[in-house]
Amino acid sequence: MMERDEIEKLIPHRHPFLWIDWVEELEPGLRCVAWLTVDAQNPLFAGHFPARPILPGVLMIEAVAQTAAVMMGSAAPAEAVSAALLAAVNRFRFFVPVAPNTPLRIETSTLTQAGALAIIEGTITANGEKVASGELSVVSGR
């Protein structure tokens, strides 16, 4: 298991834009399972949407991208620049709205990699139900 302080050693994101609470499983460069529970007191819910607050899809994509960055960064040599940058969002779909305080399981795996470019598959589930999935193109080492 990887806690927040270890995550922060691999990726540059910090509060309030770190969208991973902890990592449950990690196969460096291949697969990662992270968890996120978005606090209901987060100010974003005051505007999205006040009568029925839901987590914006773009922030779910960001959580997948950060999980992918941990996965890729954990495989990089310690002296290498391990920042992973989002290059494209491919075929991402949202199936179920996510309410505040819902624990999210974020799983990423590397589909293909050519040099610094990797195609990552990401799936988010809540209580065993798929809420979002898709592919991201990520560039590492910049």
Secondary structure, 3 states (H helix, E strand, C coil): CECHHHHHHHCCCCCCCCCCCEEEEEECCCEEEEEEECCCCCHHHHCCCCCCCCCCHHHHHHHHHHHHHHHHHCCCCCCCCCCEEEEEEEEEEECCCCCCCCEEEEEEEEEEEECCEEEEEEEEEECCEEEEEEEEEEEECC
